[in-house]
Amino acid sequence: MVKILIVDDEEINRIMLREILSEAGYSDFIEAGNGREAVEVARQHKPDIVLLDVIMPGMSGIEAAPQIKASSPDCYLPILFITSLDDEQSLVKCLESGGDDFISKPFEKIILHAKVKAHERTRHLSLEIQDKNQSLTYFQLEVERNHHIVEHIFDNAIGRNPIITDYFDFYTQPEAQFNGDLFLCEQSPSGGVYLFIGDFTGHGLASAIGAIPVAQLFTAMTLKGLAVGEMASRLNRLLVNLLPADMFCVASILEIHANGKNFTLWSGGLPRLAVKTPEQEIRLLIDPQHMPLGILEEHEFDNQTQYFETEWGDTLLLYTDGLMESHHKELGMLGEEGVEQWFTRNSQVNAQLLVDKAELYRAGEAAEDDITIVLFRSRPFQFKLPELLAEPIPFNLSFHLTAQHIKDAEVIDQVVAIVNSIPGLAAIRSELFTVITELTNNAIEHGILGLSSELKAEPEGFIEYYEQRRERIEQLEQGDIWITVQRLMPDNVLEISMQDSGPGFDAASLKNCENETFGRGFVLIRELCQSLQIFDSGKQIKVILPIAPIIDDADITS
Amino acid sequence: MSIKAEVVNDSTFNITIGERFDFSLVTEFRNTYEDLDPRVNQIDIDLSATQYMDSSALGMLLNMQKVLAERQLTYRILNTRPQIARILQISRFNKKFEIQ
């Protein structure tokens, strides 16, 4: 309903205007007899159109017009002056004071109808715009608020540890401009580093959102020291379940050994990895082997990794395709070869330099995709291992396995998993696996099941041995194994004791059998452990295993 | 994936082991070289994914050599992680396998 304010000191004029406008279908009128009253009424009743007499006692129309306009600051309020004046100067004054049009006295019905109608349309449009502006402002505030929240979550989820990033020269786009690229790096339990470089399909917040679960899972897996292939499988499973069918993540997962020159890579679709020598020659180019993460179902997925080595001083380059897809009007796409040329032509090359060169190459055009670049100069990592930061406390863990447990094919896996889950033992997890598996298998096979290793000396006996193992386990009714694992301080070693309810064995029979297919278990245990003691005619074995990461022979010599 | 085996380049038999190389793989490992293509003259065992290994894995490798003793084959163990390389070194596997 259009509300019309009629302002005139003469009642007869007000009545006439009402009459004429009623004929055109208007019915909502408010009135005022002078300027001051008009301002008051306009503020209170918010009219849509104002018909304003120019000359009135008290406050004139020209004085009142700016104040009436001010009552509707966000929306167009048409003011039509009612006037019998016809000198130019007065008409200009009316317009300058905020008037939008004139209605001349005596009133002409058709003109009046048309003018009010025209201004009503403008008022209506203006109201609509005001309404939309309000909605827009609301949405804008909401988006800003959401961005702040997401940015906060991102900062926390994708925090990179400066102790690790110091070893890398890298470029990533600012996190406030949410992008589909993701660069993660974490220390590995054995003193090396894991890297993840990924590129989700698309841009902006939608493509960035996948980064959070990937970052969380990746970090959890690095703490456990999982193999690169296993990481790829788990990330793929996560993304297959999470992402819509048309979205995936091109990615490389790289594990760098503590010595800084042995690498394990799973690569799904990222541009090929390049390594150059200090003489600026390409040493290695490693093509991606797999489809991106988040496409293939678990049974189709291939987690095969590639292994390669560099020499200290070599430089390794990894990047997302935003860099190689930099486009030049005449020269076309930069391509992998182009990136590699820049990489090898300059001994001082760094990530920012590559970004700058790409910008020059595009000659002012915006990059079509997000860009991430990581460079690593091959050198050993020297992290302070986490277990050395706090004085470890001693513990004593004990297991009692009965026949029912021994029958379970997974029993050794379970024991190993429990021991390996103790914080600080991740660095020796491979050794722990070997030692516990050897000791437990020894207790089961020789102690409880009474199998003879000599059987394994013949090619077919080897399989026969494991056949017999399976049969005897099936028939097993009684048998006990007691395992204790103690951390002894201040030596910081693990004492592992394995005792079984079997009849024991002749320890002398184990000697000098290194070239045979059996007896190797003891050789391994002796070498991995500080000491090995056999008690109670072989029913109990105790070993001492040092809790420190193994030192690669290559590291000592070079 | 626990074991993946395939012939590459006609003459190389490639066996890739998963995260664990232990006694649970005895039969599966034996089956990979059951009907080995006569053209094969080299066996590569890829341990790039292997983090854990016990002595039965060593037994499996040696047993393979015994079973295939009549064939003129070279054996290589590829991509060992440091911990695994140490186990192979302790067991002096470099005498019978080319370890890379």
Chai-1 contact restraints between the chains, C-beta under 6 A:
chainA,res_idxA,chainB,res_idxB,connection_type,confidence,min_distance_angstrom,max_distance_angstrom,comment,restraint_id
A,A227,B,E19,contact,1.0,0.0,6.0,A-B,restraint_1
A,A227,B,A49,contact,1.0,0.0,6.0,A-B,restraint_2
A,A227,B,Q51,contact,1.0,0.0,6.0,A-B,restraint_3
A,G229,B,A49,contact,1.0,0.0,6.0,A-B,restraint_4
A,E230,B,E19,contact,1.0,0.0,6.0,A-B,restraint_5
A,T305,B,S48,contact,1.0,0.0,6.0,A-B,restraint_6
A,T305,B,A49,contact,1.0,0.0,6.0,A-B,restraint_7
A,Y307,B,S48,contact,1.0,0.0,6.0,A-B,restraint_8
A,Y307,B,N79,contact,1.0,0.0,6.0,A-B,restraint_9
A,S430,B,Q51,contact,1.0,0.0,6.0,A-B,restraint_10
A,S430,B,Y52,contact,1.0,0.0,6.0,A-B,restraint_11
A,S430,B,Q83,contact,1.0,0.0,6.0,A-B,restraint_12
A,F433,B,Y52,contact,1.0,0.0,6.0,A-B,restraint_13
A,T434,B,D54,contact,1.0,0.0,6.0,A-B,restraint_14
A,T437,B,D54,contact,1.0,0.0,6.0,A-B,restraint_15
A,E438,B,D54,contact,1.0,0.0,6.0,A-B,restraint_16
A,E438,B,S55,contact,1.0,0.0,6.0,A-B,restraint_17
A,P459,B,K66,contact,1.0,0.0,6.0,A-B,restraint_18
A,P459,B,V67,contact,1.0,0.0,6.0,A-B,restraint_19
A,F462,B,N63,contact,1.0,0.0,6.0,A-B,restraint_20
A,I463,B,R30,contact,1.0,0.0,6.0,A-B,restraint_21
A,Y466,B,V26,contact,1.0,0.0,6.0,A-B,restraint_22
A,T517,B,G59,contact,1.0,0.0,6.0,A-B,restraint_23
A,T517,B,L62,contact,1.0,0.0,6.0,A-B,restraint_24
A,T517,B,N63,contact,1.0,0.0,6.0,A-B,restraint_25
A,R520,B,S55,contact,1.0,0.0,6.0,A-B,restraint_26
A,R520,B,L58,contact,1.0,0.0,6.0,A-B,restraint_27
A,R520,B,S91,contact,1.0,0.0,6.0,A-B,restraint_28
A,G521,B,S55,contact,1.0,0.0,6.0,A-B,restraint_29
A,L524,B,S55,contact,1.0,0.0,6.0,A-B,restraint_30
A,L524,B,I90,contact,1.0,0.0,6.0,A-B,restraint_31
A,E527,B,I90,contact,1.0,0.0,6.0,A-B,restraint_32
A,D552,B,P82,contact,1.0,0.0,6.0,A-B,restraint_33
